Structures are given as C-alpha cells and as structure tokens.
Amino acid sequence: MLSEYHRKKLLHHFYCLDIDNSGFIGKEDAEIFALRFAKIRNAELGSEIHKDLLLKWLYIWENFWSKADLDGDGKVSPEEFCQGIEKAVANPDYNDPLIETVFDIFDLDGDGHISQQEHRLFFSVFDLDAEKSAFVFSKLDIDQDGILSKKEFVSAKREFLTEKEPGAVGNWFWGSVE
C-alpha cells in the first residue's frame, strides 16, 4: 500500500510525464518528448537524432508506461500509473532497466554525465521550473563534483520510485512535490 507521501510523489511524476495535459500518459506523450529532446539538440523532425530519440521514447512507452494500462484503452490514468509503480517496486529485486535509457536521453552531449546545464534543460523539457533546477541538482549531486554521474542519476531515480517517506535524496528527482 502506498503511503500518502509516496502517492503524492508518484502523482507529481505522472503530471511531469503527461506533457500534453490530457490527464493520461500515452504514446503521444512519448512522441512529444522525442521532439522536444530533438529540438534542444538542434535536430529537425525526421533527422537521425530525432528518429533515435523517438525509438528510445517509444521503447519507454511500450516497456514501462503502457504496462500500467490496466483497462487496455491505450493510455495510463493517474491511478493506473500509481498502481503500476506500486506493483513494480513491491518486488524486492526491483531494477528498472529503463533508467539507463532515460540517462542516455538526458545526457545531451553523450559524455557520460549530466551537467548543470543539461539538468536545467531536462527541467524545461518537462515543464518544470528551470530556476529550481540548480537547487535540485545540488541535492542529487551526492559527491558535489558539479556533475551527475550515471550512478548518482540511476540511484536518485530508483530511490524516487521506491522511497515511501520524505527525507530521501532521490525524492528530489522531479523537483519539489509540494
């Protein structure tokens, strides 16, 4: 059973992913994210970069988001999303293989880490307050070296999905849930 805080956090995450504000997460949201990430890479619609990003986002849709579509209507409601995460993280061996795909999407220059500028762009793509990015980045940058390593990123995202109570560093992954 989700704690009140965990549910609030997952709903915040849901609304970050519902980029078209339809009230559902669908394949369309994945397509919009592919286009937005292509644009910040100065890549045009239909370019190789856009096609690669589209494949990655559709992979995320098909292998994670769509699995929460309990009623089979092709879209994921907030309740389905929360139930899907709850079910996934209930497994003590939970390991989300998609987190590394997400890291690769956010690592805009492909140098193996996420800079403060890349994090700021990440916030803007998800319509999060980019002004708050520096604060969130400082929370997630555990070793305070000015970059997010893949290990820091993966750990924070995993903790965001699994931690049921406030206080964990990973709870900041999508910014403040308040």
Short mmCIF file of the C-alpha atoms (twelve columns), coordinates in Angstrom:
data_MODEL
# 
_entry.id   MODEL 
# 
loop_
_atom_site.group_PDB 
_atom_site.id 
_atom_site.type_symbol 
_atom_site.label_atom_id 
_atom_site.label_alt_id 
_atom_site.label_comp_id 
_atom_site.label_asym_id 
_atom_site.label_seq_id 
_atom_site.Cartn_x 
_atom_site.Cartn_y 
_atom_site.Cartn_z 
_atom_site.pdbx_PDB_model_num 
ATOM 1   C CA . MET A 1   0.000  0.000  0.000   1 
ATOM 2   C CA . LEU A 2   1.354  3.418  -0.964  1 
ATOM 3   C CA . SER A 3   1.993  5.909  1.798   1 
ATOM 4   C CA . GLU A 4   0.306  9.276  1.367   1 
ATOM 5   C CA . TYR A 5   3.665  10.854 0.597   1 
ATOM 6   C CA . HIS A 6   4.652  8.158  -1.933  1 
ATOM 7   C CA . ARG A 7   1.322  8.563  -3.741  1 
ATOM 8   C CA . LYS A 8   1.706  12.362 -3.813  1 
ATOM 9   C CA . LYS A 9   5.211  11.966 -5.219  1 
ATOM 10  C CA . LEU A 10  4.094  9.485  -7.903  1 
ATOM 11  C CA . LEU A 11  1.236  11.753 -8.942  1 
ATOM 12  C CA . HIS A 12  3.724  14.621 -9.305  1 
ATOM 13  C CA . HIS A 13  5.805  12.331 -11.516 1 
ATOM 14  C CA . PHE A 14  2.709  11.389 -13.521 1 
ATOM 15  C CA . TYR A 15  1.905  15.036 -14.273 1 
ATOM 16  C CA . CYS A 16  5.504  15.629 -15.388 1 
ATOM 17  C CA . LEU A 17  5.042  12.831 -17.939 1 
ATOM 18  C CA . ASP A 18  1.572  13.936 -19.088 1 
ATOM 19  C CA . ILE A 19  3.164  16.587 -21.268 1 
ATOM 20  C CA . ASP A 20  0.082  17.122 -23.438 1 
ATOM 21  C CA . ASN A 21  -2.047 17.696 -20.296 1 
ATOM 22  C CA . SER A 22  -4.625 15.141 -21.406 1 
ATOM 23  C CA . GLY A 23  -4.967 13.642 -17.930 1 
ATOM 24  C CA . PHE A 24  -3.354 10.443 -19.212 1 
ATOM 25  C CA . ILE A 25  0.078  9.229  -20.262 1 
ATOM 26  C CA . GLY A 26  0.001  7.888  -23.785 1 
ATOM 27  C CA . LYS A 27  2.147  7.190  -26.785 1 
ATOM 28  C CA . GLU A 28  1.583  10.817 -27.802 1 
ATOM 29  C CA . ASP A 29  3.496  11.998 -24.735 1 
ATOM 30  C CA . ALA A 30  6.471  9.842  -25.758 1 
ATOM 31  C CA . GLU A 31  6.357  11.378 -29.238 1 
ATOM 32  C CA . ILE A 32  6.278  14.913 -27.801 1 
ATOM 33  C CA . PHE A 33  9.286  14.176 -25.587 1 
ATOM 34  C CA . ALA A 34  11.222 12.837 -28.565 1 
ATOM 35  C CA . LEU A 35  10.506 16.037 -30.466 1 
ATOM 36  C CA . ARG A 36  11.403 18.279 -27.506 1 
ATOM 37  C CA . PHE A 37  14.695 16.493 -26.885 1 
ATOM 38  C CA . ALA A 38  15.488 16.645 -30.608 1 
ATOM 39  C CA . LYS A 39  14.855 20.408 -30.580 1 
ATOM 40  C CA . ILE A 40  17.245 21.048 -27.700 1 
ATOM 41  C CA . ARG A 41  19.833 19.094 -29.683 1 
ATOM 42  C CA . ASN A 42  19.086 21.340 -32.685 1 
ATOM 43  C CA . ALA A 43  17.872 18.318 -34.627 1 
ATOM 44  C CA . GLU A 44  14.971 18.538 -37.030 1 
ATOM 45  C CA . LEU A 45  11.878 16.390 -37.165 1 
ATOM 46  C CA . GLY A 46  12.739 13.215 -39.081 1 
ATOM 47  C CA . SER A 47  16.503 13.589 -38.609 1 
ATOM 48  C CA . GLU A 48  18.566 10.614 -37.429 1 
ATOM 49  C CA . ILE A 49  18.802 12.174 -33.954 1 
ATOM 50  C CA . HIS A 50  15.024 12.608 -33.811 1 
ATOM 51  C CA . LYS A 51  14.453 9.050  -35.043 1 
ATOM 52  C CA . ASP A 52  16.839 7.679  -32.392 1 
ATOM 53  C CA . LEU A 53  15.117 9.667  -29.636 1 
ATOM 54  C CA . LEU A 54  11.710 8.580  -30.883 1 
ATOM 55  C CA . LEU A 55  12.784 4.927  -30.740 1 
ATOM 56  C CA . LYS A 56  14.014 5.410  -27.161 1 
ATOM 57  C CA . TRP A 57  10.835 7.170  -26.019 1 
ATOM 58  C CA . LEU A 58  8.609  4.581  -27.708 1 
ATOM 59  C CA . TYR A 59  10.682 1.876  -26.005 1 
ATOM 60  C CA . ILE A 60  9.915  3.557  -22.664 1 
ATOM 61  C CA . TRP A 61  6.223  3.765  -23.581 1 
ATOM 62  C CA . GLU A 62  5.992  0.122  -24.633 1 
ATOM 63  C CA . ASN A 63  8.176  -1.375 -21.909 1 
ATOM 64  C CA . PHE A 64  7.140  0.692  -18.924 1 
ATOM 65  C CA . TRP A 65  4.297  3.176  -19.213 1 
ATOM 66  C CA . SER A 66  1.944  1.011  -21.298 1 
ATOM 67  C CA . LYS A 67  2.359  -1.908 -18.887 1 
ATOM 68  C CA . ALA A 68  0.356  0.144  -16.358 1 
ATOM 69  C CA . ASP A 69  -2.588 0.401  -18.792 1 
ATOM 70  C CA . LEU A 70  -4.838 -1.980 -16.869 1 
ATOM 71  C CA . ASP A 71  -8.013 -1.364 -18.855 1 
ATOM 72  C CA . GLY A 72  -6.282 -1.647 -22.247 1 
ATOM 73  C CA . ASP A 73  -7.510 1.702  -23.559 1 
ATOM 74  C CA . GLY A 74  -4.078 2.767  -24.849 1 
ATOM 75  C CA . LYS A 75  -3.483 5.343  -22.152 1 
ATOM 76  C CA . VAL A 76  -2.462 5.358  -18.499 1 
ATOM 77  C CA . SER A 77  -4.552 7.170  -15.913 1 
ATOM 78  C CA . PRO A 78  -3.045 8.625  -12.725 1 
ATOM 79  C CA . GLU A 79  -4.478 5.702  -10.744 1 
ATOM 80  C CA . GLU A 80  -3.114 3.112  -13.184 1 
ATOM 81  C CA . PHE A 81  0.281  4.833  -13.059 1 
ATOM 82  C CA . CYS A 82  0.408  4.710  -9.245  1 
ATOM 83  C CA . GLN A 83  -0.733 1.083  -9.200  1 
ATOM 84  C CA . GLY A 84  1.827  0.151  -11.856 1 
ATOM 85  C CA . ILE A 85  4.701  1.722  -9.912  1 
ATOM 86  C CA . GLU A 86  3.475  0.210  -6.656  1 
ATOM 87  C CA . LYS A 87  3.374  -3.245 -8.227  1 
ATOM 88  C CA . ALA A 88  6.807  -2.869 -9.829  1 
ATOM 89  C CA . VAL A 89  8.592  -1.624 -6.711  1 
ATOM 90  C CA . ALA A 90  6.912  -4.219 -4.459  1 
ATOM 91  C CA . ASN A 91  9.356  -6.725 -5.951  1 
ATOM 92  C CA . PRO A 92  12.396 -6.727 -3.620  1 
ATOM 93  C CA . ASP A 93  14.616 -7.315 -6.660  1 
ATOM 94  C CA . TYR A 94  13.142 -4.306 -8.497  1 
ATOM 95  C CA . ASN A 95  15.572 -2.980 -11.050 1 
ATOM 96  C CA . ASP A 96  14.251 -0.599 -13.689 1 
ATOM 97  C CA . PRO A 97  16.280 -1.172 -16.868 1 
ATOM 98  C CA . LEU A 98  14.764 1.942  -18.410 1 
ATOM 99  C CA . ILE A 99  16.532 4.311  -16.018 1 
ATOM 100 C CA . GLU A 100 19.743 3.989  -18.006 1 
ATOM 101 C CA . THR A 101 17.857 4.727  -21.244 1 
ATOM 102 C CA . VAL A 102 16.474 7.862  -19.597 1 
ATOM 103 C CA . PHE A 103 20.005 8.831  -18.518 1 
ATOM 104 C CA . ASP A 104 21.217 8.468  -22.109 1 
ATOM 105 C CA . ILE A 105 18.400 10.727 -23.326 1 
ATOM 106 C CA . PHE A 106 19.197 13.407 -20.728 1 
ATOM 107 C CA . ASP A 107 22.968 13.247 -21.356 1 
ATOM 108 C CA . LEU A 108 22.679 15.603 -24.311 1 
ATOM 109 C CA . ASP A 109 26.344 15.655 -25.293 1 
ATOM 110 C CA . GLY A 110 26.901 11.933 -24.644 1 
ATOM 111 C CA . ASP A 111 29.858 12.498 -22.305 1 
ATOM 112 C CA . GLY A 112 28.647 10.043 -19.663 1 
ATOM 113 C CA . HIS A 113 27.374 12.535 -17.119 1 
ATOM 114 C CA . ILE A 114 24.720 15.207 -16.738 1 
ATOM 115 C CA . SER A 115 25.929 18.756 -16.321 1 
ATOM 116 C CA . GLN A 116 24.027 21.511 -14.553 1 
ATOM 117 C CA . GLN A 117 23.077 22.941 -17.961 1 
ATOM 118 C CA . GLU A 118 21.758 19.573 -19.158 1 
ATOM 119 C CA . HIS A 119 19.766 19.255 -15.936 1 
ATOM 120 C CA . ARG A 120 18.281 22.722 -16.458 1 
ATOM 121 C CA . LEU A 121 17.256 21.737 -19.993 1 
ATOM 122 C CA . PHE A 122 15.795 18.480 -18.629 1 
ATOM 123 C CA . PHE A 123 13.622 20.536 -16.262 1 
ATOM 124 C CA . SER A 124 12.495 22.816 -19.081 1 
ATOM 125 C CA . VAL A 125 11.577 19.899 -21.377 1 
ATOM 126 C CA . PHE A 126 9.286  18.545 -18.654 1 
ATOM 127 C CA . ASP A 127 7.779  21.981 -17.998 1 
ATOM 128 C CA . LEU A 128 9.347  22.077 -14.544 1 
ATOM 129 C CA . ASP A 129 10.606 25.370 -13.104 1 
ATOM 130 C CA . ALA A 130 14.103 25.608 -14.586 1 
ATOM 131 C CA . GLU A 131 15.003 28.170 -11.910 1 
ATOM 132 C CA . LYS A 132 14.704 25.374 -9.313  1 
ATOM 133 C CA . SER A 133 16.992 23.087 -11.283 1 
ATOM 134 C CA . ALA A 134 20.206 24.295 -9.590  1 
ATOM 135 C CA . PHE A 135 18.806 23.520 -6.143  1 
ATOM 136 C CA . VAL A 136 17.570 20.071 -7.181  1 
ATOM 137 C CA . PHE A 137 20.855 19.376 -8.985  1 
ATOM 138 C CA . SER A 138 22.799 20.188 -5.795  1 
ATOM 139 C CA . LYS A 139 20.646 17.695 -3.860  1 
ATOM 140 C CA . LEU A 140 21.216 14.902 -6.395  1 
ATOM 141 C CA . ASP A 141 24.952 15.591 -6.849  1 
ATOM 142 C CA . ILE A 142 25.931 13.467 -3.849  1 
ATOM 143 C CA . ASP A 143 29.705 13.898 -4.231  1 
ATOM 144 C CA . GLN A 144 29.320 17.619 -5.053  1 
ATOM 145 C CA . ASP A 145 31.613 17.411 -8.091  1 
ATOM 146 C CA . GLY A 146 29.352 19.550 -10.283 1 
ATOM 147 C CA . ILE A 147 28.062 16.682 -12.445 1 
ATOM 148 C CA . LEU A 148 25.574 13.862 -12.085 1 
ATOM 149 C CA . SER A 149 27.231 10.564 -12.803 1 
ATOM 150 C CA . LYS A 150 25.166 7.714  -14.181 1 
ATOM 151 C CA . LYS A 151 25.400 6.091  -10.748 1 
ATOM 152 C CA . GLU A 152 24.036 9.208  -8.980  1 
ATOM 153 C CA . PHE A 153 21.272 9.601  -11.562 1 
ATOM 154 C CA . VAL A 154 20.194 5.953  -11.503 1 
ATOM 155 C CA . SER A 155 20.319 5.839  -7.709  1 
ATOM 156 C CA . ALA A 156 18.211 9.013  -7.381  1 
ATOM 157 C CA . LYS A 157 15.601 7.835  -9.908  1 
ATOM 158 C CA . ARG A 158 15.364 4.412  -8.289  1 
ATOM 159 C CA . GLU A 159 15.039 5.998  -4.860  1 
ATOM 160 C CA . PHE A 160 12.354 8.350  -6.168  1 
ATOM 161 C CA . LEU A 161 10.285 5.411  -7.350  1 
ATOM 162 C CA . THR A 162 10.777 3.230  -4.281  1 
ATOM 163 C CA . GLU A 163 11.078 5.516  -1.244  1 
ATOM 164 C CA . LYS A 164 7.803  5.776  0.611   1 
ATOM 165 C CA . GLU A 165 8.602  8.576  3.059   1 
ATOM 166 C CA . PRO A 166 10.155 12.086 2.846   1 
ATOM 167 C CA . GLY A 167 13.831 12.672 3.517   1 
ATOM 168 C CA . ALA A 168 15.498 10.600 0.814   1 
ATOM 169 C CA . VAL A 169 17.724 12.472 -1.642  1 
ATOM 170 C CA . GLY A 170 16.086 10.745 -4.614  1 
ATOM 171 C CA . ASN A 171 12.741 12.263 -3.682  1 
ATOM 172 C CA . TRP A 172 14.042 15.459 -5.320  1 
ATOM 173 C CA . PHE A 173 14.443 13.819 -8.752  1 
ATOM 174 C CA . TRP A 174 11.402 15.606 -10.236 1 
ATOM 175 C CA . GLY A 175 11.763 18.670 -8.026  1 
ATOM 176 C CA . SER A 176 9.651  19.503 -5.045  1 
ATOM 177 C CA . VAL A 177 6.390  17.588 -4.735  1 
ATOM 178 C CA . GLU A 178 4.915  20.290 -2.520  1 
# 
